[in-house]
């Protein structure tokens, strides 16, 4: 994936979905759709939200969950965010498919939260719709 500072590349790749915004965070870029974080571009890697049943697809492509070292020297792993395959840089339609799944995973995770902790994001129907025919 591109370096996190290369927001132009990500904006171009995400443009067909519409409504995806990039925000600087953690020294990288957060990908948001309808107020929900669906991905993170950091350290030259792209991490996407994954539903529990989809993590095997990420692992099969050599992906691993997002992790970072804390100030105390411990490693924290975020099991719901997985490294996306580098091949997606060269496969725009497949890239969009993976991001659509990340949108759906983010919305499902938000719906599973207790009512007081849910996002005020849009309805499930707004999750990264398909564009064009098909």
Secondary structure, DSSP 4 states (H G I P E B T S, - for coil): ---TT-HHHHHHHHGGG-SEEEEEETTEEEEEETTEEEEEEETTEEEEE--GGGHHHHHHTT--EEEEE-TTS-EEEEEEEEEPPGGGGG-HHHHHHHHHHHHHHHHHHHHHS-GGG------GGGSS---S--
